[in-house]
Amino acid sequence: MNALKKYLGIVWILLSPSIVGFLIWQAADKIGKATEATKANVTLQWTIILIIFFPICIGLMIFGYYALKDAYDHLPESSAEITDY
């Protein structure tokens, strides 16, 4: 199971920048194809989409980093095992 977590950590790390690049590419494509009458609305839509998904992708990358560094090898089974550092 721990090996699976490491492999998925690599997947998350690689997937996150790919998603960001795809979103930027799609935003540029859709905004570029918009007519003058709809350009403001399309730009606003894609700005909101990018603002929402950038932090999600950053969190996905951080999650993958910790999975790759074995931070999830031993998860606590009870609250007594939780220690503050």
C-alpha angles and dihedrals in degrees: 000000000000091000089053090052090053093049091048089048088059090047092052092048092052095040096054099064089040091057092047092050092048092050093049090047092050092046092052091047095048094043091048092052094047118108121239090258094056101030094097093051094046091047091051092049094051093044090056092046092051093046090053099044101042094070090044090054092046089052090049090053092048090048090052092049092054091045089052092049093054096249090140098048094106117028117189116257095200138017090254089070094057113103129184117229 
